[in-house]
Every structure is written in C-alpha cells, then in structure tokens.
C-alpha cells in the first residue's frame, strides 16, 4: 500500500499537490508555471544584454546544468526521495537523454547570441514541424489537413519573423536560425524519449530523472568547452563581470522549479491544459520582452507571431478536440449549477415585491 500511495503523489520540491483539490492544484501550478518561466525568460534575456555575453552561451548552459544537478540531487535525496532510490540507474539510457537535453537547451541558449529573444521563443514554439517531417520521412506517417494547415501557418510565421529580425535587428545572424532549428529537432525527440523513461522506470521521481540527465549533460558541455578552448576564456569573462554568476544561479533555480511545476501540472490536469498554459506563457514572454528590453520593432513581428500562434491553436484543437469540447461543456455546466444554486425561487419572493 505504501508504494501505491507514493505513486499517486504529485511532488514539487517535497510539496504533495495531490492533497489539494483539482481546482487548487490547477490554479497554483498554472500560475507557478506562468510566473516562473516569465521570470526565467527575463533573466535569460538580461544575461545576454551584459556587454560581450553573447559569445558565452555554452558557458551559461554549463552553469545551468551543473547548478540544476546540485539542486536536483538535494531534492531527490533529502526531499522527494523515492522508495527504490538506491537502485543503480540505467546509465546508458540517461546518457542518451542527456545528449538530447544538451541539444535542446544548449543549442537554443547559444542561438540567443545571434537572434532576438522573441525570435528564439517563436522558433521554439514550432516543435510540430520537425515532428511531422520526421514522421513522414522516417515512419512514412500520413497527416491530416489540420496538420498541414498548422505547419504551413507556422512556417509562414517563422519566415516572416526571421525576415523582420534580419531587417531591423543588428544582432541577427543566419547561424542563429540554424542553431535554433537544430535545437527544435532535438526537442522533438526529447519529449517522447523522456516520457518513455518515466513509464519504464516509474519508481524514479522527476528529481531523479533531472539529476542524472543534467549531471551527464554538464560533463558533456564541460568536455566541449575544454576541447574548444572556451572554458578558460569563459572563466576570465565571468570573473570580470560579477553579475554573471548570481543571475545564472537564479536563472537555473527558477528553471528547475518551472520544469517541476510543468511535470506536476501534466500529472494533475493533463497534457491539453498544460499545453495551453505553456503556449500562453510563450505569448506573454514575447510581449513582455518588447516591453522590458529596448529593441527595434516592426509590425511584421505582430502578424508573423499571430500566424505561428494560430498554427499552434489549430494543432492543439486537432489533437484534443474531444477534450476541449468536454472541457467547454463541463465549464458551462459548472456555471449553470452555480447560477441555479444561487438563484431564489419565485415562490419564495415577497408578494408585495411582486405587486410593485
């Protein structure tokens, strides 16, 4: 019985959200995801506004992977410890996941050295494109008209956003597009492989998965930095700019908490609700980026971003049409039940009021 209780728990840094009602879980986790990742994006962009920092994306990824490894170790060992924590993990499988994580997070972070932050976020929102291309070429899958419409809209929006960036942004380099597209390809495989590991090893907590993944990932990035001669120059740069390490550590901590909240939201509210929340987070992140950080602006950003957002909405609708309709029906019923429970029957009204 103990094992089943643990399995139903929904832990975020030792807090079991399964003890709360569904409404409380959704409100607390969804607001945490929105708030944490908006701050995460703000700090990430702030780091890349430090003079000369654009060349040190890999070093930021190294700090992030190392610090998250430490946080997740403390969490998995002392806070969210699972019953079978002493079992040796399947190292080769976590190594594969680590390479995918490095490709997803590392390449998208490095891409910020060559792109505007909103452009990077817009590109990262279009994971469906490499998923579909891979499905057609590798698996011979057939897709519906909804899928093709979604991808065409996303591609048109990405092209428009890239052209706008190229026109008005002094930081734009085509290399950034290549890097963020490579990160997208890693991300398309990463999600499926991570889900496979979570199902295959259910006794490992989210903190366990993150610890092994980021530990191996930090070794991979460290090896790359040393092999390319970037490690010593990165240390010198960070020593000259005292705000790099504090911001990087806050950035890493918030990122870790955000990932934990996303995984907990998936467990409590499902993939559909989580996808909608994370999509809204990306929209808010792009809007706030233009508000908080001075950058060139053109209306082409607006219509290009709208095309991408519409493509994402079509994709969500196609994959979760029944769930969305059920959710709308459930919401309407809840409103009707609330209205009927708070209405006063005519028979109980004061007759004098009726006469008036």
C-alpha positions in Angstrom: 0.0 0.0 0.0 2.8 2.4 0.7 4.2 2.0 -2.8 0.8 2.9 -4.4 0.4 5.9 -2.2 3.8 7.2 -3.3 3.0 6.6 -6.9 -0.2 8.7 -6.7 1.8 11.6 -5.0 2.4 14.7 -7.1 5.6 16.2 -5.6 7.2 19.5 -6.3 10.2 20.0 -4.0 8.6 17.9 -1.3 5.1 19.5 -1.5 2.5 16.9 -2.4 -0.1 18.8 -4.6 -2.3 15.7 -4.8 -3.5 16.5 -1.3 -5.3 19.6 -2.7 -8.5 19.8 -4.8 -8.2 19.8 -8.6 -9.1 23.5 -8.7 -6.4 24.4 -6.2 -3.8 22.3 -8.0 -4.6 23.9 -11.4 -4.6 27.4 -10.1 -1.4 27.1 -8.0 0.6 25.1 -10.6 -0.6 27.0 -13.7 0.2 30.4 -12.0 3.6 29.0 -10.9 4.4 27.9 -14.5 3.4 31.2 -15.9 5.3 33.3 -13.2 8.4 31.2 -13.1 9.0 30.9 -16.8 8.3 34.6 -17.4 11.0 35.4 -14.8 13.2 32.7 -16.3 12.9 34.3 -19.8 13.5 37.8 -18.3 16.7 36.7 -16.6 17.9 34.9 -19.6 17.5 37.9 -21.8 19.1 40.1 -19.2 22.2 37.9 -19.1 22.5 38.3 -22.9 22.3 42.1 -22.5 25.5 42.1 -20.4 28.2 43.5 -22.7 30.1 40.7 -24.5 28.0 37.9 -23.1 26.6 36.8 -26.5 29.7 34.6 -27.0 29.3 32.6 -23.8 26.0 30.7 -24.3 27.7 27.4 -23.8 29.2 28.5 -20.5 25.8 29.7 -19.3 24.4 26.2 -20.2 27.3 24.6 -18.3 26.5 26.7 -15.2 22.8 25.8 -15.5 23.4 22.1 -15.9 25.8 22.0 -13.0 23.7 24.0 -10.6 20.5 22.1 -11.5 22.4 18.9 -10.9 23.2 20.0 -7.4 19.6 21.2 -6.7 18.0 18.1 -8.0 20.4 15.9 -6.0 19.4 17.6 -2.8 15.7 17.4 -3.8 15.8 13.7 -4.9 18.0 12.6 -1.9 16.5 14.5 1.0 13.1 15.9 -0.1 11.4 13.8 -2.8 13.2 10.6 -2.1 11.6 7.5 -3.7 11.4 4.0 -2.1 13.8 2.4 -4.6 16.3 5.3 -4.6 19.3 3.0 -4.1 18.8 1.1 -7.3 21.5 1.8 -9.9 20.0 3.8 -12.8 20.2 2.7 -16.4 23.2 5.0 -17.2 23.2 4.4 -21.0 19.6 5.5 -21.3 20.1 8.6 -19.3 23.2 9.4 -21.4 21.0 9.4 -24.5 18.5 11.6 -22.7 21.4 13.9 -21.6 22.6 14.4 -25.2 19.0 15.3 -26.2 18.8 17.8 -23.3 22.1 19.4 -24.2 21.0 19.7 -27.8 17.6 21.2 -26.8 18.7 23.6 -24.1 22.3 24.2 -25.1 21.7 25.0 -28.7 18.7 27.2 -28.1 20.7 29.2 -25.5 23.7 29.6 -27.8 21.3 30.7 -30.6 20.5 33.8 -28.4 23.9 35.1 -29.3 22.7 35.5 -32.9 19.0 36.2 -32.6 16.5 38.4 -30.9 14.9 36.7 -27.8 11.4 36.8 -29.2 12.5 35.2 -32.4 14.1 32.3 -30.5 10.9 31.8 -28.4 8.8 31.8 -31.6 11.0 29.2 -33.2 11.0 27.0 -30.1 7.2 27.0 -30.2 7.1 25.2 -33.5 8.2 21.7 -32.5 5.4 20.2 -34.6 7.4 21.0 -37.8 10.3 18.6 -37.2 8.0 16.1 -35.7 5.9 16.0 -38.9 8.9 16.0 -41.2 10.5 13.1 -39.2 7.2 11.2 -39.2 6.8 11.5 -43.0 10.5 10.7 -43.9 11.3 8.1 -41.2 8.0 6.5 -40.3 6.0 7.1 -43.5 3.2 8.6 -41.5 0.2 10.3 -43.1 -1.1 13.5 -41.6 -4.5 15.3 -41.8 -5.3 18.6 -43.5 -5.3 20.2 -40.0 -1.7 19.2 -39.5 -0.6 20.6 -42.9 -2.5 23.9 -42.3 -0.9 24.2 -38.9 2.6 23.6 -40.3 2.1 26.0 -43.3 0.9 28.8 -40.9 3.9 28.1 -38.6 6.4 28.1 -41.4 4.9 31.4 -42.9 5.1 33.0 -39.4 8.7 31.8 -38.9 9.8 33.1 -42.3 8.1 36.5 -41.5 9.6 36.7 -38.1 13.1 35.9 -39.5 12.8 38.4 -42.2 11.7 41.1 -39.8 14.6 40.2 -37.5 17.0 40.4 -40.4 15.7 43.8 -41.4 15.6 45.6 -38.0 17.8 43.6 -35.6 21.6 44.4 -35.6 22.2 41.1 -33.7 20.7 38.8 -36.4 22.8 36.2 -38.0 21.6 33.2 -40.1 23.7 31.0 -37.8 21.2 31.6 -35.1 18.3 30.2 -37.2 20.4 27.0 -37.9 21.1 26.5 -34.2 17.5 27.0 -33.0 16.3 24.7 -35.8 18.8 22.0 -34.6 17.5 22.5 -31.0 14.0 22.0 -32.3 14.9 18.7 -33.8 16.5 17.5 -30.5 13.4 18.7 -28.7 11.0 16.8 -31.0 12.7 13.5 -30.0 13.5 14.6 -26.4 9.9 14.7 -25.2 9.0 11.2 -26.4 12.1 9.6 -25.1 11.7 11.3 -21.6 8.1 10.0 -21.5 9.3 6.5 -22.4 11.9 6.6 -19.5 9.3 7.8 -17.0 6.9 5.0 -17.9 9.7 2.4 -17.9 11.1 3.4 -14.5 8.1 4.7 -12.5 9.9 4.4 -9.2 12.2 7.3 -10.2 10.9 10.7 -9.2 11.1 13.7 -11.5 14.0 14.9 -9.4 15.9 11.6 -10.1 15.4 11.9 -13.8 16.6 15.6 -13.8 19.6 14.8 -11.6 21.0 12.0 -13.8 20.2 13.9 -17.1 21.7 17.2 -16.1 24.8 15.6 -14.4 25.7 13.8 -17.6 24.8 16.9 -19.5 27.2 19.1 -17.5 30.1 16.6 -18.2 29.3 16.8 -22.0 29.2 20.6 -22.0 32.4 20.8 -19.9 34.2 18.5 -22.3 33.1 20.7 -25.2 34.2 23.9 -23.5 37.7 22.4 -22.7 38.1 20.9 -26.2 37.3 24.1 -28.0 39.4 26.3 -25.6 36.3 28.2 -24.4 36.5 27.2 -20.7 39.4 29.4 -19.5 38.2 32.4 -21.5 34.7 32.0 -20.1 36.1 31.9 -16.5 38.0 35.1 -17.2 35.0 36.8 -18.6 32.8 35.8 -15.7 35.4 37.0 -13.2 35.3 40.4 -14.8 31.5 40.6 -14.8 30.4 40.0 -11.2 26.7 39.8 -12.0 27.0 36.7 -14.3 27.1 34.0 -11.5 24.3 35.4 -9.3 22.0 35.8 -12.3 22.9 32.4 -13.7 22.2 30.7 -10.4 18.8 32.4 -10.0 18.1 31.5 -13.7 19.0 27.9 -13.1 16.9 27.6 -9.9 13.9 29.1 -11.5 14.3 26.9 -14.5 14.4 23.8 -12.2 11.3 24.8 -10.3 9.5 25.6 -13.5 10.2 22.2 -15.0 9.0 20.5 -11.8 5.7 22.6 -11.9 5.2 21.7 -15.6 5.6 17.9 -14.9 3.2 18.3 -11.9 0.6 20.2 -14.0 0.7 17.4 -16.6 0.1 14.8 -13.9 -2.8 16.8 -12.3 -4.5 18.4 -15.2 -3.3 16.5 -18.3 -1.3 17.4 -21.4 -4.0 19.6 -23.0 -4.3 22.0 -20.1 -0.5 22.1 -19.7 0.0 22.8 -23.5 -2.5 25.7 -23.3 -0.7 27.2 -20.2 2.8 26.8 -21.7 1.6 28.4 -25.0 0.1 31.3 -23.2 3.4 31.6 -21.3 5.3 31.9 -24.6 2.9 34.6 -25.8 3.4 36.6 -22.6 7.1 36.1 -22.7 7.4 37.6 -26.2 5.1 40.6 -25.4 7.0 41.3 -22.1 10.3 41.1 -23.9 9.4 44.0 -26.1 8.2 46.0 -23.1 11.1 45.4 -20.7 14.0 45.4 -23.2 14.6 48.1 -25.8 14.7 46.6 -29.3 13.8 47.5 -32.8 10.1 46.9 -33.6 8.2 46.4 -36.8 4.5 45.4 -37.3 5.8 42.4 -39.2 6.6 40.8 -35.8 2.9 41.1 -34.9 1.3 39.4 -37.9 4.2 36.8 -38.1 3.7 35.9 -34.5 -0.1 35.7 -35.0 0.4 33.2 -37.8 2.5 31.0 -35.5 0.0 31.3 -32.7 -2.9 30.4 -35.0 -0.9 27.3 -36.2 -0.4 26.2 -32.6 -4.1 26.7 -31.8 -5.1 24.5 -34.8 -2.6 21.8 -33.7 -4.0 21.9 -30.1 -7.6 21.7 -31.4 -6.9 18.9 -33.8 -5.2 16.7 -31.2 -7.5 17.5 -28.3 -10.9 18.3 -30.0 -12.9 16.0 -27.8 -11.1 17.1 -24.7 -11.7 20.8 -25.5 -15.4 20.2 -26.2 -15.7 18.2 -23.0 -13.9 20.9 -21.0 -16.2 23.6 -22.5 -19.3 21.5 -21.7 -18.0 21.0 -18.2 -17.4 24.7 -17.7 -20.9 25.6 -19.0 -22.5 23.0 -16.6 -20.5 24.4 -13.7 -21.7 27.9 -14.5 -25.3 26.7 -14.8 -25.1 24.8 -11.5 -23.6 27.8 -9.8 -26.3 30.1 -11.1 -29.1 27.8 -10.2 -27.8 27.2 -6.7 -27.6 31.0 -6.1 -31.0 31.9 -7.6 -34.1 32.5 -5.5 -37.3 30.6 -6.5 -40.2 32.8 -7.5 -42.5 31.2 -4.9 -40.3 32.5 -2.1 -40.3 36.1 -3.2 -42.2 38.5 -1.1 -45.7 39.0 -2.6 -45.5 42.8 -2.1 -42.4 42.9 -4.2 -44.3 41.1 -7.0 -47.2 43.5 -6.7 -44.9 46.5 -7.0 
